[in-house]
Structure formats: structure tokens, C-alpha cells
């Protein structure tokens, strides 16, 4: 399992009282402050994105980002900003809200088929609804092409929410990209490498030039 993970250097974590002291040092370090600043920024971006659609709305989420989102927002946050919440599956959901927001990773183009099934099911049930697809972290050409191929590009509004990382510890940021090795080396798809570069540029634009970047594994 390969994940694109950035880990900043932190004080050694030793046993006993020295272990507790080192944890306190990590918690008070510039690295932890950077991670916390990113968490606050990403939380605000996501909730602002949801609030762009006023009124009652249903949130349907890409299953691969549900757990990572827990590191940014709380269940109460999502409850406060959406009427109901569902996981995006092969089966359409039946709800009465006039707005439906699909929140998905830009690397999961195959999920467009599930969105299309939902829209087709709603049309068959004569439900008039506004659909918004929010891509994390950006719109991807492959996803836009899939929307066109499935004939639903005219039915949806597309937004992007610049969440590049998920903070999993005081000094760890993960891109949650477990399929990157297979996609890059087996399928010859460099998309994830491109998103990685964009994510690094985002970090540098926000906090300054990264002096040293380490990579694990063959390029």
C-alpha cells in the first residue's frame, strides 16, 4: 500500500518521561502549527463550499474520502451544513431535497457512473433537483470527459475545493492516494504525480519554499 505522505522532521520520541516531553515538543513545534493551520484552512474551505448552495441539501460522498474527512471536519460540522448525508454507491438514494451535492476525489473518475445513475433515477421518478459536483482538490480533465460521455454535463454544476492533504497527526499530511504506484508504474498514468506536484506548490505558496523533499521508493 503506497500513500503519498509528507512527514516533517520531529524530535525523537523516547520512552518514559522523555517520551512525554518529546510529544509535547512536537505539539508545540512549528511543524504542528503548520499542520493545524492547514486543518483550519481546509475546514473553512469545505464548509464555505457547502454554503455556496443555500437552503436544504443532501451531501453524497465518495467512500474513499469519508474517513480522511474526519481529520478536517466533525460529523456535527457536516450535519450543520447539510440536511442528510450518504455514501456514493451503485444504488441511487431517494430523498426529497431539491439540491444534491456530490463530494468526490478528482482521482476517482469511475464514480461519475454512479452520479449518472442517480440523475437517471431521479429523472425516472420525475424529481426536479439541482446537482453540484465538488472535486477535491481540483477539476480533472478525465472527470469532465466522463461527465460529457455520460451525457450529464448539462445537468450538473461543477465546483472544486482545494483540499490537497489530510492531517493525520501533528506532523503528518497524507494525500490519501493508495493507488498511485499501480497507476504510475503499471497503467502509465501520471495524473497522481501531477497532483502531487500541485500539492507541493500549494504548500510552498502558503508557507514558503520547502528546503528539502525526501521520497521513499523508486521514481
C-alpha positions as CSV (number, residue, x, y, z in Angstrom):
1,X,0.0,0.0,0.0
2,X,1.6,3.2,-1.1
3,X,0.4,6.6,0.1
4,X,1.8,9.9,-0.8
5,X,2.8,11.1,2.7
6,X,4.8,14.0,3.8
7,X,6.4,13.7,7.2
8,X,8.3,16.6,8.6
9,X,11.2,16.0,11.0
10,X,10.1,16.0,14.6
11,X,12.0,15.4,17.9
12,X,12.8,11.8,18.7
13,X,10.1,10.1,20.8
14,X,11.7,8.3,23.7
15,X,10.3,6.1,26.4
16,X,9.1,7.2,29.8
17,X,9.1,10.9,30.8
18,X,11.4,11.7,27.9
19,X,8.7,10.2,25.6
20,X,6.0,12.6,27.0
21,X,8.4,15.5,26.8
22,X,9.1,14.8,23.1
23,X,5.4,14.6,22.3
24,X,4.9,18.0,24.0
25,X,7.8,19.3,21.8
26,X,6.1,18.0,18.7
27,X,2.7,19.5,19.7
28,X,4.4,22.9,20.3
29,X,6.7,22.7,17.2
30,X,6.4,24.9,14.1
31,X,5.5,21.7,12.2
32,X,2.4,21.1,14.3
33,X,1.4,24.7,14.0
34,X,1.7,24.4,10.2
35,X,-0.4,21.3,10.2
36,X,-3.0,22.9,12.4
37,X,-3.1,26.0,10.2
38,X,-3.7,23.7,7.2
39,X,-6.5,21.9,9.0
40,X,-8.2,25.1,9.9
41,X,-7.9,26.4,6.3
42,X,-9.2,23.2,4.8
43,X,-12.2,23.1,7.2
44,X,-13.1,26.6,6.3
45,X,-12.8,25.9,2.5
46,X,-15.0,22.8,2.7
47,X,-17.8,24.4,4.8
48,X,-17.7,27.6,2.6
49,X,-18.1,25.4,-0.4
50,X,-21.1,23.7,1.0
51,X,-22.6,27.0,2.0
52,X,-22.4,28.3,-1.6
53,X,-25.6,26.3,-2.1
54,X,-28.1,27.9,0.3
55,X,-31.1,26.0,1.6
56,X,-31.8,22.3,2.2
57,X,-29.3,20.0,0.5
58,X,-28.1,16.4,0.5
59,X,-24.4,15.5,0.7
60,X,-23.4,12.4,-1.2
61,X,-19.7,11.5,-0.5
62,X,-17.1,9.5,-2.3
63,X,-16.5,6.5,0.1
64,X,-12.7,6.9,-0.2
65,X,-12.7,10.3,1.4
66,X,-15.2,9.7,4.2
67,X,-12.6,8.7,6.9
68,X,-10.0,11.2,5.8
69,X,-12.5,14.0,6.1
70,X,-12.8,13.1,9.8
71,X,-9.4,14.7,10.2
72,X,-10.8,18.0,9.0
73,X,-14.4,18.3,10.0
74,X,-16.6,16.7,12.6
75,X,-19.9,14.9,12.0
76,X,-21.6,17.9,13.6
77,X,-20.0,20.2,11.0
78,X,-21.5,18.2,8.2
79,X,-24.8,18.0,9.9
80,X,-24.9,21.8,10.4
81,X,-24.2,22.4,6.7
82,X,-26.3,19.6,5.0
83,X,-29.7,18.1,5.6
84,X,-28.7,14.5,5.0
85,X,-25.5,12.6,4.2
86,X,-25.0,9.5,2.2
87,X,-22.1,7.4,0.7
88,X,-21.9,7.3,-3.1
89,X,-22.7,3.7,-4.0
90,X,-24.1,1.9,-7.0
91,X,-27.6,2.5,-5.8
92,X,-29.4,5.8,-6.1
93,X,-30.7,7.4,-2.9
94,X,-34.3,8.5,-2.5
95,X,-34.6,11.9,-0.8
96,X,-36.9,14.9,-1.1
97,X,-34.3,17.8,-1.0
98,X,-34.1,19.9,-4.1
99,X,-30.3,20.1,-4.0
100,X,-27.7,17.3,-4.1
101,X,-24.0,17.8,-3.7
102,X,-21.6,15.1,-4.7
103,X,-18.2,15.4,-2.9
104,X,-15.5,13.3,-4.6
105,X,-11.8,13.0,-5.2
106,X,-10.7,14.2,-8.6
107,X,-8.8,10.9,-9.0
108,X,-11.9,8.8,-8.9
109,X,-13.3,9.4,-12.3
110,X,-15.1,6.0,-12.2
111,X,-17.5,7.4,-9.7
112,X,-19.1,9.6,-12.4
113,X,-21.0,6.4,-13.4
114,X,-22.7,6.4,-10.0
115,X,-23.6,10.1,-10.2
116,X,-25.1,9.4,-13.7
117,X,-27.2,6.6,-12.2
118,X,-28.5,8.9,-9.5
119,X,-29.5,11.5,-12.1
120,X,-31.2,9.0,-14.3
121,X,-33.1,7.5,-11.4
122,X,-34.3,11.0,-10.3
123,X,-35.4,11.7,-13.9
124,X,-37.4,8.5,-14.0
125,X,-39.0,9.4,-10.7
126,X,-39.7,12.9,-12.1
127,X,-37.7,14.6,-9.4
128,X,-36.6,18.1,-10.2
129,X,-33.2,18.6,-8.5
130,X,-30.1,20.8,-8.8
131,X,-26.9,18.7,-8.8
132,X,-23.4,20.0,-7.8
133,X,-20.2,18.0,-8.2
134,X,-17.4,19.2,-5.9
135,X,-14.0,17.8,-6.8
136,X,-11.2,17.6,-4.3
137,X,-8.7,19.1,-4.9
138,X,-9.4,20.3,-8.4
139,X,-11.3,19.6,-11.6
140,X,-9.7,16.8,-13.6
141,X,-10.0,16.6,-17.4
142,X,-10.7,12.9,-17.1
143,X,-13.7,13.6,-14.8
144,X,-15.0,16.3,-17.1
145,X,-14.8,14.0,-20.1
146,X,-16.7,11.3,-18.2
147,X,-19.5,13.8,-17.4
148,X,-19.7,14.5,-21.1
149,X,-19.7,10.9,-22.1
150,X,-22.4,10.0,-19.7
151,X,-24.5,12.9,-21.0
152,X,-24.9,14.6,-17.7
153,X,-22.6,17.6,-18.0
154,X,-25.6,19.9,-18.7
155,X,-27.3,18.6,-15.6
156,X,-24.6,19.4,-13.0
157,X,-22.7,22.4,-11.8
158,X,-19.0,21.7,-11.2
159,X,-17.0,23.2,-8.3
160,X,-13.6,22.5,-6.9
161,X,-12.4,22.6,-3.3
162,X,-8.6,22.9,-2.9
163,X,-8.1,20.3,-0.2
164,X,-4.8,18.7,-1.1
165,X,-3.9,17.0,2.2
166,X,-5.5,15.3,5.2
167,X,-3.7,15.8,8.5
168,X,-3.4,12.5,10.4
169,X,-1.0,13.5,13.2
170,X,0.7,16.6,14.5
171,X,3.5,16.2,11.9
172,X,1.9,14.0,9.1
173,X,0.0,15.1,6.0
174,X,-1.4,12.4,3.7
175,X,-2.8,12.8,0.2
176,X,-4.7,9.5,0.6
177,X,-3.6,8.1,-2.8
178,X,-3.2,4.4,-2.2
179,X,-3.3,3.5,-5.9
180,X,-0.6,5.8,-7.1
181,X,2.1,3.1,-7.5
182,X,-0.1,0.9,-9.7
183,X,-1.4,3.9,-11.8
184,X,2.0,5.4,-12.4
185,X,4.1,2.2,-13.0
186,X,1.6,-0.3,-14.3
187,X,-1.0,1.8,-16.1
188,X,1.4,4.6,-17.1
189,X,-1.0,7.3,-15.7
190,X,1.0,10.3,-14.4
191,X,-2.1,12.1,-13.0
192,X,-1.3,11.5,-9.4
193,X,2.3,12.6,-9.8
194,X,0.8,15.8,-11.3
195,X,-1.5,16.3,-8.3
196,X,1.5,15.7,-6.0
197,X,3.4,18.4,-7.7
198,X,0.4,20.8,-7.4
199,X,0.1,19.9,-3.8
200,X,3.7,20.7,-3.1
201,X,3.4,24.0,-4.9
202,X,0.3,24.8,-2.8
203,X,2.3,24.2,0.4
204,X,5.1,26.4,-0.8
205,X,2.8,29.2,-1.9
206,X,1.3,29.2,1.5
207,X,4.3,28.7,3.8
208,X,7.4,29.3,1.7
209,X,10.0,27.2,-0.1
210,X,10.4,23.7,1.2
211,X,14.2,23.3,1.7
212,X,14.3,19.5,1.5
213,X,11.9,17.0,-0.1
214,X,12.5,13.3,0.6
215,X,10.9,10.5,-1.4
216,X,10.5,6.8,-0.4
217,X,10.7,4.2,-3.2
218,X,11.8,4.3,-6.9
219,X,10.6,7.3,-9.0
